[in-house]
Amino acid sequence: MVELPDPLPYGPPKIVLAQLPFSEFDDLEPLPAPAGDLWDRIVRGYGMPDIEGPLVDKWERFYADRPDYVGRMVERSRRYLYHIVAEVEGRGMPSEIALLPMVESAFNPNAMSVARAAGMWQFMPSTGQHFGLQQTWWFDSRRDVLAATSSALDYLQKLHDEFDDWQLALAAYNWGEGNVRRAIARNRAQGLPTDLASLQKVPVETQNYVPKLQAVKNIVADPLSYGLSIGDLPDAPYFAVVHTSKKMDVKAAAELAEMKLDDFLALNPQHNRPVIAGADEYAILLPIDNAETFAAKLELIDQPLVSWQAYRLKAGETLPQVASRYAMSVETLMSVNGIGPRARVPVGHVLLVPAQRPNAETANTLTQAVFTSVPAGRTFYYTVRRGDTLPAVASRYGVSAQEISRWNSLTQNRLSAGQKLRIVSDTAPGSSARAKVHRAGKDRTGGGAPAVRSSEPRSNSRRPPARANSE
């Protein structure tokens, strides 16, 4: 039988392939009760002290003045919010945590900041790796809806366990726990309070962070007061999970699920290439009705699902020549393989190209070959100064510590003053815009990103929510 939404308190439903049942009308189960409204469930679960002040007012005006922006953000959130709310509640966290992606990314799972924070939860590369989010040539788990949500909530719980205060935990998520830790220590040494509002030298972005979430909370609780409409949101699962070990084209997967490609990618945005590959098993998210269709078709399919193969660049061969051979533009070849406009592709580099006759043999080349990224951008040589750390240098150039280690064959993370590091980056450090980005760039292990100077707490009471339909 097909197992529909998981009756457990949280967790997305899983699809199990089996024979469909048939029964007489007398044996039919009664229809389930209509789903409630998820917005109401979120508001009922608010648990953080409310704040007031000019920054909250500023962000309320920001959203109220941009109904189209709010509409797009809310529409995107409909796919993910039930799962996130269920996960938040299952951990005993305040429900407004589920609204944090509105602040981080406007619920865009493909969001990428100039500081290279990615996904709806905006993980930096190093922080993502620390919390188990793999970033390979094939996929980036920072954009994976399930994995990134789990890691973000793990991180937020860790921060709350340390600071025992949700405002400080949120500031640390944005600014870096090391920065918040040091700011608290400075205040404590001066005999000052250590709540978020009392901390000194808090960057502007972080000063706005909690007020921005407060503005979102207020709007969700009573959108009509701000002249906004967020519509009803069923308190029911939007997607199910299909587990498979089969490699397949992203396009083929969407076709099997009878979905538009853009809709499929909205639920499965982690794939860097046009092929779902690079792991032993894949979790594919699909709307529940489409998941049943997909699972049934996948069980019956007996034709190749991969139309791409590996190709090794030969001596003297150019990308335009390879593109011409496989009837594709150079731009498409470079895009598919993640090759930047200034990158130099070495001889022997493995490329992903269309298979002229897709079969099991061409699909196997994807497993046998080793695909690697081509360094993009300019090469810089950085001289290490006293007090430099590998993550701090990496953040300055918008790369990961692991990449610097690989480029310089480092066997440990310790740096020595005077040591020269080779770094490949699209952006030179030192510009005011870039420096600002890195100070606010969510390097959440201790260096650079900004927080939220909150205002006085106020009562958690709320006017009864009034919600207009989004039609």
C-alpha positions in Angstrom: 0.0 0.0 0.0 1.0 3.6 -0.3 1.7 5.1 3.2 0.3 8.6 3.4 1.2 11.4 5.8 3.1 10.3 8.9 0.8 10.2 11.9 3.8 11.0 14.2 4.0 14.5 15.7 6.6 15.6 13.1 8.6 14.4 10.2 7.6 14.4 6.5 5.6 11.4 5.2 7.5 8.7 3.5 6.4 6.8 0.4 6.6 3.0 0.5 6.2 1.1 -2.7 3.7 -1.8 -2.5 0.5 -3.0 -4.1 -2.4 -0.6 -4.0 -5.5 -1.8 -2.0 -8.9 -2.2 -3.5 -12.1 -2.4 -1.4 -15.8 -2.2 -1.7 -17.5 1.2 -0.9 -18.7 -0.2 2.5 -15.0 -0.6 3.5 -14.0 3.0 2.8 -12.7 5.0 5.7 -14.4 8.2 6.5 -12.8 11.4 5.2 -10.4 13.1 7.5 -11.4 16.3 9.3 -10.5 19.4 7.4 -7.0 20.7 8.1 -6.7 23.7 10.4 -4.7 26.8 9.5 -0.9 26.6 10.0 -0.6 30.3 10.5 -2.8 30.1 13.6 -0.8 27.1 14.8 2.4 29.1 14.5 1.0 32.2 16.3 -0.2 29.9 19.1 3.3 28.6 19.5 5.1 31.9 19.8 7.4 31.7 22.8 10.0 34.4 22.6 9.5 37.7 24.5 8.2 40.4 22.2 10.2 43.6 21.6 9.2 47.1 20.5 11.1 50.0 19.2 12.1 52.0 16.1 13.9 49.0 14.4 10.7 46.8 14.7 8.7 49.8 13.3 11.2 50.1 10.4 10.8 46.5 9.3 7.1 46.5 9.7 7.0 49.5 7.3 9.4 47.7 5.0 7.1 44.7 4.6 3.9 46.8 4.6 5.3 48.9 1.7 6.2 45.8 -0.3 3.1 43.6 -0.6 4.3 41.9 -3.8 7.6 40.9 -2.1 5.7 39.6 0.9 3.3 37.7 -1.4 6.2 36.0 -3.2 7.9 35.1 0.1 4.7 33.7 1.6 4.0 31.7 -1.6 7.4 30.1 -1.5 7.0 29.3 2.2 3.9 27.2 1.6 6.0 24.3 0.4 8.2 24.1 3.4 6.5 25.6 6.5 4.5 22.6 7.6 7.7 20.5 7.8 9.7 23.2 9.5 6.9 23.9 12.1 6.6 20.2 12.8 10.4 19.9 13.3 10.5 23.0 15.5 7.6 21.8 17.7 9.1 18.3 17.9 12.2 19.9 19.5 10.2 22.1 21.9 11.4 25.3 20.3 9.4 28.5 20.0 7.3 28.4 16.8 8.6 31.8 15.5 11.9 30.0 14.8 10.0 28.4 11.8 9.7 32.0 10.4 13.4 32.6 10.5 13.9 31.7 6.8 11.8 34.8 6.0 14.5 36.9 7.5 17.4 34.8 6.2 16.4 34.2 2.6 12.8 35.1 2.1 12.3 31.3 1.9 14.4 31.0 -1.3 16.2 27.7 -1.1 18.5 28.8 -3.9 19.6 32.0 -2.1 23.3 32.7 -2.3 24.9 35.7 -0.6 28.0 37.4 -1.9 29.7 35.9 1.2 28.7 32.5 -0.1 26.1 31.7 2.5 23.6 29.4 0.8 20.1 28.0 1.1 17.0 29.1 2.9 18.9 28.9 6.2 22.0 30.7 4.8 24.8 28.4 5.9 28.4 29.5 5.2 30.5 26.6 3.7 32.5 25.9 6.8 29.6 26.1 9.2 27.6 23.8 6.9 30.3 21.3 6.9 30.6 21.5 10.7 26.9 20.6 10.9 27.1 17.7 8.4 25.9 19.5 5.3 27.9 18.0 2.4 29.0 20.2 -0.4 30.2 18.1 -3.4 30.5 18.6 -7.1 27.1 16.9 -7.5 25.0 18.6 -4.7 25.1 21.2 -1.9 23.2 20.0 1.2 23.0 23.6 2.4 20.2 23.9 -0.2 18.6 20.6 0.8 15.2 21.3 2.5 15.4 18.4 5.0 19.1 18.4 5.7 19.5 22.2 6.1 16.5 22.5 8.3 17.7 19.8 10.6 21.2 21.3 10.8 19.9 24.9 11.3 17.7 23.7 14.2 20.6 21.7 15.6 22.7 24.8 15.6 20.1 27.0 17.1 19.5 24.5 19.9 23.2 24.4 20.6 23.3 28.2 20.7 20.3 28.4 23.1 21.9 25.7 25.3 25.0 27.9 25.6 23.4 31.3 26.0 20.1 30.3 27.6 18.4 33.2 25.8 16.7 33.0 22.4 17.6 36.6 21.5 21.3 35.9 22.1 21.0 32.6 20.3 19.6 34.3 17.2 22.3 37.0 17.4 24.9 34.3 17.5 23.4 32.5 14.6 23.7 35.7 12.6 27.0 37.2 14.0 28.8 34.1 15.1 28.8 32.6 18.6 32.4 33.6 19.2 31.5 37.3 18.7 28.5 37.1 21.0 30.6 35.2 23.6 33.3 38.0 23.5 30.7 40.8 23.7 29.2 39.2 26.8 32.6 38.8 28.3 33.4 42.5 27.7 30.1 43.6 29.4 30.6 41.2 32.3 34.1 42.6 32.8 32.6 46.1 33.0 29.8 45.1 35.3 27.2 45.7 32.6 24.1 43.6 31.8 24.7 40.8 29.3 21.3 40.8 27.5 21.4 41.4 23.8 20.1 45.0 24.1 23.0 45.8 26.4 25.9 44.4 24.3 28.3 46.9 22.7 29.9 47.0 19.2 27.1 44.9 17.7 27.1 45.2 13.9 24.2 46.9 12.2 22.9 43.7 10.5 22.7 41.9 13.8 21.1 44.9 15.4 18.3 44.5 12.9 18.1 40.7 13.0 15.7 40.1 16.0 13.6 43.2 15.2 13.1 41.9 11.7 11.9 38.6 13.0 9.6 40.5 15.4 8.1 42.4 12.5 7.5 39.1 10.6 5.9 37.7 13.8 3.6 40.7 14.1 2.6 40.5 10.4 1.8 36.8 10.6 -0.3 37.3 13.7 -2.3 40.2 12.2 -1.6 40.9 8.5 -4.6 43.1 7.9 -3.3 45.6 10.4 -0.4 46.2 7.9 -2.6 46.2 4.8 -1.2 42.7 3.8 -2.8 39.4 2.9 -1.1 36.1 3.5 -4.1 33.8 2.8 -4.9 30.6 4.6 -2.3 27.9 4.9 -3.5 24.3 5.4 -2.1 22.6 8.6 -1.2 19.5 6.6 2.0 18.1 4.9 2.8 19.6 1.5 5.3 17.0 0.4 6.3 13.3 0.9 9.7 11.8 0.6 10.7 9.1 -1.9 13.9 7.2 -1.3 15.7 5.7 -4.2 19.2 4.5 -5.2 18.6 5.1 -8.9 20.6 7.8 -10.6 18.5 9.9 -13.0 18.3 13.2 -14.8 16.6 15.9 -12.9 14.4 16.5 -15.9 13.5 12.8 -16.0 12.6 12.8 -12.3 10.3 15.8 -12.8 8.6 14.0 -15.8 8.1 10.8 -13.8 6.4 12.9 -11.1 4.3 14.8 -13.7 5.6 18.1 -12.5 7.0 21.2 -14.1 10.8 21.3 -13.8 10.8 24.5 -11.8 8.3 23.1 -9.3 10.4 19.9 -8.9 13.5 22.0 -8.3 11.8 24.1 -5.7 11.5 21.0 -3.5 14.8 19.5 -4.6 17.1 22.5 -5.0 20.3 20.9 -3.8 21.4 19.4 -7.1 24.3 21.3 -8.8 24.1 19.3 -12.0 21.3 18.1 -14.3 21.7 14.6 -12.9 20.7 13.3 -9.5 23.9 11.5 -8.6 26.9 11.4 -6.2 25.4 9.4 -3.3 24.3 5.9 -2.5 20.7 6.9 -1.9 18.6 10.0 -2.7 15.7 11.5 -0.9 13.4 13.2 -3.4 10.7 15.5 -2.1 7.4 15.6 -4.0 3.8 16.8 -3.4 2.0 13.8 -1.9 -0.1 13.0 -5.0 2.9 13.4 -7.3 4.9 11.2 -5.0 2.5 8.3 -5.5 2.7 8.7 -9.2 6.5 9.0 -9.2 7.0 5.9 -7.0 4.7 3.8 -9.2 6.3 4.8 -12.4 9.8 4.4 -11.0 9.0 0.8 -10.0 8.0 0.0 -13.6 10.6 1.9 -15.5 13.0 -0.2 -17.7 14.8 2.5 -19.7 17.9 4.6 -18.9 17.1 7.6 -16.7 20.5 9.2 -17.2 21.3 11.0 -20.5 24.7 12.3 -19.5 28.2 10.8 -19.4 31.7 11.5 -18.3 34.3 12.9 -20.8 38.0 13.5 -20.1 39.5 16.6 -21.7 42.4 15.6 -24.1 45.7 17.5 -24.7 45.2 20.4 -27.1 41.4 20.2 -26.9 39.4 23.2 -26.1 36.0 23.7 -24.5 34.5 25.0 -27.7 35.6 21.9 -29.5 34.0 19.6 -26.9 30.8 21.7 -26.9 30.6 21.4 -30.7 31.2 17.7 -30.6 28.2 17.2 -28.3 25.9 19.8 -30.0 25.8 22.2 -27.1 26.9 25.8 -26.6 30.1 26.6 -24.8 28.0 28.5 -22.3 25.8 25.5 -21.5 28.9 23.2 -21.2 30.5 25.6 -18.7 27.3 26.1 -16.8 26.6 22.4 -16.5 30.1 21.8 -15.2 30.3 24.8 -12.9 33.2 26.4 -14.8 33.6 30.1 -14.3 34.3 32.6 -17.2 38.0 33.1 -16.1 38.7 29.4 -15.2 41.4 27.5 -17.0 40.4 23.8 -17.5 43.5 21.5 -17.3 44.1 18.5 -19.5 42.5 15.4 -18.1 39.8 17.3 -16.4 36.5 15.3 -16.4 33.5 17.0 -17.9 29.8 16.1 -17.8 28.5 15.9 -21.4 25.3 14.6 -23.1 25.3 10.9 -23.9 24.5 10.3 -27.6 23.0 6.9 -26.9 22.0 6.7 -23.2 22.5 3.3 -21.7 23.8 1.6 -18.6 27.4 1.8 -19.8 27.3 5.6 -20.2 25.5 6.0 -16.9 28.3 3.9 -15.2 30.9 6.5 -16.4 29.4 8.9 -13.8 30.3 6.5 -11.0 33.7 5.6 -12.3 34.9 9.1 -13.0 36.0 11.6 -10.4 34.4 15.0 -11.0 36.2 18.0 -9.5 35.6 21.8 -9.5 37.8 24.0 -11.6 39.3 26.9 -9.6 37.6 30.1 -10.7 38.7 33.7 -10.4 42.1 35.3 -9.8 44.9 33.9 -7.8 46.0 35.8 -4.7 49.0 35.3 -2.4 48.3 36.2 1.2 50.9 36.7 3.8 49.7 35.4 7.2 49.8 37.9 10.0 50.0 37.3 13.7 46.6 36.3 15.1 45.3 35.1 11.7 43.2 31.9 11.6 42.4 29.8 8.6 38.6 30.4 8.9 39.2 34.2 9.2 41.4 34.3 6.1 38.9 32.1 4.2 36.0 34.4 5.1 38.0 37.5 4.0 38.3 36.0 0.5 34.9 34.4 0.4 36.2 30.8 0.2 36.2 27.9 2.6 39.0 26.9 5.0 39.0 23.5 3.4 39.7 25.0 -0.1 42.7 27.0 1.2 44.0 23.8 2.9 43.7 21.9 -0.4 45.3 24.7 -2.5 48.3 24.9 -0.1 48.5 21.2 0.8 48.1 22.1 4.5 48.0 19.2 6.9 46.8 21.2 9.9 44.8 24.4 10.5 47.5 26.2 12.4 49.0 29.2 10.5 52.4 30.9 11.1 53.1 34.6 10.8 54.9 35.2 7.5 53.5 32.1 5.9 52.3 32.6 2.2 48.9 31.2 1.2 47.7 30.7 -2.4 44.0 31.6 -2.7 41.7 31.5 -5.8 38.8 33.9 -5.5 36.4 35.9 -7.7 36.7 38.9 -5.3 39.7 40.8 -4.0 39.5 41.6 -0.3 39.7 45.1 1.0 36.8 46.9 -0.8 34.4 48.6 1.6 31.5 46.7 0.2 33.2 43.4 0.5 34.4 44.1 4.0 30.9 45.0 5.0 29.6 41.8 3.6 32.1 39.7 5.5 31.4 41.5 8.8 27.8 40.6 8.2 28.4 37.4 6.5 27.3 34.7 8.9 30.6 33.2 9.6 28.9 31.5 12.5 31.9 30.0 14.2 33.2 33.3 15.6 34.1 35.9 13.0 32.1 38.4 11.2 28.4 38.9 11.0 26.0 41.4 12.6 23.2 41.4 15.3 20.2 43.0 16.8 19.9 45.6 19.4 16.5 44.7 20.7 14.1 47.1 22.4 12.2 46.8 25.6 10.3 43.5 26.0 6.5 43.9 25.9 3.6 41.7 26.6 3.2 38.6 24.5 -0.5 39.4 24.1 -1.8 39.7 20.6 -4.9 41.0 18.9 -7.0 38.2 17.4 -5.5 37.4 14.0 -7.4 38.7 11.0 -6.3 37.1 7.7 -7.5 38.0 4.2 -7.6 35.4 1.4 -4.7 35.8 -1.0 -6.9 35.6 -4.1 
